[in-house]
Structures are given as structure tokens and as C-alpha cells.
Amino acid sequence: MKFFMVEGTLQHIEQMNEKVMMEHKSYTQKEMDAGNILMAGLKEDMSGGLFIMRSDSLAYVQTYLENEPFYTYGIQTYRIIEFSPHFLTQNLAQWLEK
């Protein structure tokens, strides 16, 4: 299994609307339900988002992003960083609450 941090950067926020946002949320939720996205969220400066994803290949992540509604509507671009976890917290949920 490979691990990826994906950074999204908003390009054309004026194209954002409720329809696109609902498509984005639904698309992301499917991958979360499949267990492939660990977490996702907005950058504090609201310039885009970040998420951590796992996959057998970079090609899968690229295909996922090519079909992501924010990308298909020209709203956001993505940067993919593959990484190898070496150290893990024993209780992620507890860590996130702090």
C-alpha cells in the first residue's frame, strides 16, 4: 500500500456553487467509505484543502483526482506527495481531539 498527501489549491472559486459542492462531498465520501481517505479538510487560509489517501498506485490517485468535481469544473488543481509513514500515534482519534 502507498500513501499520499494531496494538496488542493483553489483557482476559480467564482465557479463554486451548491451543486458542485454537493458533487464534491459525495465523491469524497465514496472514497472515505471505501477506507481510502483517512482525513480531509480545508486549509486555514481557505485557499484549498488537504487530504491523506492510500492506494496501491499513484495512477489510482491521479485518476481519482482527474474525476474529482472541483477539478472537472476547473475550480481546483492538485499536488500529490507520496510518503512512507515511519511513526504512528497509537490513538489517532484521541490525538485529533487535543
Backbone as numpy.savetxt, mean C-alpha at the origin, in Angstrom:
# Nx Ny Nz CAx CAy CAz Cx Cy Cz
9.11 -16.09 0.56 8.26 -14.91 0.56 9.15 -13.67 0.56
8.76 -12.68 -0.21 9.48 -11.41 -0.28 8.62 -10.33 0.39
9.28 -9.28 0.85 8.58 -8.20 1.55 8.90 -6.87 0.88
7.88 -6.01 0.83 8.00 -4.75 0.12 7.36 -3.62 0.91
8.04 -2.49 0.93 7.42 -1.27 1.41 7.08 -0.47 0.17
5.85 -0.01 0.08 5.41 0.74 -1.08 5.02 2.14 -0.64
5.62 3.12 -1.29 5.30 4.52 -1.01 4.52 5.08 -2.19
3.34 5.61 -1.89 2.55 6.28 -2.91 2.71 7.79 -2.76
2.82 8.47 -3.88 2.92 9.93 -3.89 1.83 10.49 -4.78
0.98 11.34 -4.18 -0.12 11.93 -4.92 0.42 12.87 -6.00
-0.18 12.77 -7.19 0.21 13.60 -8.32 -0.92 14.54 -8.75
-2.13 14.01 -8.76 -3.28 14.78 -9.27 -4.47 14.59 -8.33
-4.37 15.19 -7.16 -5.42 15.04 -6.15 -6.75 15.60 -6.63
-6.72 16.52 -7.58 -7.96 17.10 -8.09 -8.84 16.05 -8.78
-8.27 14.90 -9.14 -9.03 13.84 -9.77 -9.66 12.88 -8.75
-9.38 13.12 -7.46 -9.93 12.29 -6.41 -11.40 12.63 -6.19
-12.22 11.59 -6.05 -13.62 11.77 -5.71 -14.08 10.55 -4.92
-15.31 10.57 -4.46 -15.84 9.49 -3.62 -15.81 8.14 -4.34
-16.14 8.12 -5.62 -16.12 6.87 -6.41 -14.73 6.26 -6.43
-13.73 7.07 -6.74 -12.35 6.58 -6.80 -11.90 6.11 -5.42
-12.24 6.86 -4.37 -11.84 6.48 -3.02 -12.45 5.14 -2.63
-13.71 4.91 -2.96 -14.35 3.64 -2.63 -13.71 2.48 -3.41
-13.37 2.71 -4.66 -12.68 1.69 -5.45 -11.32 1.36 -4.83
-10.60 2.40 -4.43 -9.29 2.23 -3.79 -9.41 1.41 -2.52
-10.36 1.77 -1.66 -10.53 1.05 -0.39 -10.90 -0.42 -0.62
-11.79 -0.66 -1.55 -12.21 -2.03 -1.85 -11.04 -2.85 -2.41
-10.28 -2.25 -3.31 -9.13 -2.93 -3.92 -8.09 -3.27 -2.87
-7.80 -2.33 -1.98 -6.83 -2.56 -0.91 -7.34 -3.62 0.05
-8.61 -3.56 0.40 -9.16 -4.51 1.37 -9.06 -5.96 0.88
-9.23 -6.18 -0.42 -9.11 -7.53 -0.97 -7.73 -8.11 -0.71
-6.71 -7.29 -0.87 -5.34 -7.76 -0.65 -5.07 -7.93 0.84
-5.67 -7.08 1.66 -5.53 -7.23 3.11 -6.22 -8.52 3.56
-7.41 -8.78 3.05 -8.14 -10.00 3.39 -7.38 -11.25 2.97
-6.62 -11.14 1.90 -5.81 -12.27 1.43 -4.54 -12.45 2.28
-4.30 -11.50 3.19 -3.14 -11.60 4.07 -1.86 -11.08 3.46
-1.95 -10.31 2.39 -0.74 -9.85 1.71 -0.32 -8.43 2.08
-1.21 -7.64 2.67 -0.84 -6.32 3.14 -0.92 -6.33 4.66
0.19 -6.01 5.29 0.26 -5.99 6.75 -0.39 -4.75 7.32
-0.03 -3.61 6.75 -0.58 -2.34 7.22 -0.49 -1.32 6.11
-1.37 -0.33 6.19 -1.37 0.75 5.21 -1.84 2.01 5.91
-1.35 3.14 5.45 -1.79 4.39 6.04 -1.30 5.59 5.25
-1.81 6.75 5.67 -1.45 8.01 5.03 -0.15 8.56 5.61
0.60 9.26 4.78 1.74 10.02 5.28 1.18 11.21 6.07
1.88 11.61 7.09 1.41 12.71 7.94 1.20 14.01 7.16
1.98 14.24 6.12 1.83 15.47 5.34 0.75 15.34 4.25
0.05 14.20 4.25 -1.05 13.93 3.32 -0.62 13.94 1.84
0.65 13.68 1.59 1.16 13.67 0.22 1.05 12.30 -0.45
0.44 11.36 0.23 0.31 10.01 -0.30 0.20 9.02 0.84
0.59 7.79 0.58 0.48 6.75 1.60 1.63 5.77 1.54
1.65 4.89 2.54 2.65 3.83 2.64 1.94 2.53 2.99
2.48 1.42 2.51 2.01 0.13 3.00 3.11 -0.90 2.90
2.95 -1.95 3.71 3.88 -3.07 3.72 3.15 -4.27 3.17
3.75 -4.89 2.18 3.12 -5.99 1.44 4.09 -7.16 1.35
3.53 -8.35 1.31 4.35 -9.53 1.04 3.86 -10.19 -0.23
4.78 -10.86 -0.91 4.44 -11.50 -2.17 5.56 -12.47 -2.54
5.26 -13.40 -3.40 6.29 -14.30 -3.91 7.22 -13.60 -4.89
6.75 -12.47 -5.47 7.57 -11.82 -6.49 7.31 -10.32 -6.58
8.29 -9.62 -7.06 8.14 -8.20 -7.35 7.10 -8.00 -8.45
7.04 -8.91 -9.40 6.09 -8.80 -10.51 4.65 -8.77 -10.00
4.34 -9.53 -8.96 3.00 -9.51 -8.40 2.66 -8.14 -7.84
3.60 -7.55 -7.10 3.40 -6.23 -6.53 3.21 -5.20 -7.64
4.03 -5.28 -8.67 3.92 -4.35 -9.79 2.56 -4.47 -10.47
2.09 -5.69 -10.69 0.79 -5.90 -11.31 -0.32 -5.36 -10.41
-0.20 -5.62 -9.11 -1.18 -5.08 -8.15 -1.26 -3.56 -8.28
-0.11 -2.91 -8.30 -0.08 -1.44 -8.36 -0.56 -0.91 -9.71
-0.27 -1.61 -10.78 -0.73 -1.17 -12.11 -2.25 -1.17 -12.22
-2.91 -1.96 -11.37 -4.37 -2.04 -11.38 -5.01 -1.31 -10.22
-4.20 -0.66 -9.39 -4.70 0.08 -8.23 -5.45 1.32 -8.74
-6.67 1.57 -8.26 -7.45 2.69 -8.78 -6.74 4.05 -8.74
-6.00 4.36 -7.69 -5.29 5.64 -7.66 -4.30 5.74 -8.82
-3.72 4.60 -9.21 -2.79 4.60 -10.33 -3.54 4.68 -11.67
-4.59 3.87 -11.82 -5.29 3.84 -13.10 -5.98 5.16 -13.42
-6.36 5.92 -12.38 -6.96 7.24 -12.60 -5.91 8.35 -12.67
-4.63 7.98 -12.57 -3.55 8.96 -12.68 -3.38 9.85 -11.46
-3.84 9.37 -10.31 -3.80 10.17 -9.09 -2.50 10.00 -8.33
-1.92 8.81 -8.37 -0.77 8.52 -7.52 0.26 7.68 -8.27
1.51 7.91 -7.97 2.60 7.07 -8.45 3.15 6.29 -7.26
3.94 5.24 -7.55 4.43 4.37 -6.50 5.94 4.14 -6.60
6.53 3.97 -5.45 7.93 3.55 -5.34 7.93 2.28 -4.50
8.57 1.23 -5.00 8.61 -0.07 -4.33 10.01 -0.31 -3.78
10.09 -0.68 -2.52 11.36 -1.01 -1.89 11.26 -2.42 -1.33
12.04 -3.34 -1.87 12.07 -4.70 -1.34 13.01 -4.72 -0.14
12.61 -5.44 0.91 13.47 -5.54 2.09 13.35 -6.92 2.71
14.33 -7.26 3.55 14.34 -8.53 4.27 14.27 -8.24 5.76
13.17 -8.61 6.42 13.08 -8.38 7.86 14.11 -9.23 8.60
14.82 -8.60 9.51 15.80 -9.33 10.33 15.37 -9.37 11.79
14.68 -8.35 12.24 14.25 -8.26 13.63 12.75 -8.00 13.64
12.04 -8.70 14.50 10.59 -8.56 14.60 10.17 -8.36 16.05
9.19 -7.51 16.27 8.62 -7.39 17.60 7.74 -8.61 17.86
7.64 -9.03 19.09 6.85 -10.21 19.42 5.35 -9.95 19.41
4.94 -8.69 19.62 3.54 -8.37 19.67 3.28 -7.08 18.90
3.02 -7.21 17.62 2.84 -6.04 16.76 1.66 -5.17 17.20
0.56 -5.80 17.54 -0.62 -5.02 17.94 -0.31 -4.15 19.17
0.37 -4.71 20.13 0.73 -3.95 21.33 1.70 -2.83 20.97
2.64 -3.09 20.11 3.62 -2.09 19.70 2.93 -0.91 19.02
1.95 -1.20 18.17 1.25 -0.15 17.44 0.39 0.73 18.36
-0.04 0.20 19.49 -0.85 0.97 20.43 -0.05 2.01 21.20
1.25 1.84 21.29 2.07 2.75 22.08 2.32 4.05 21.39
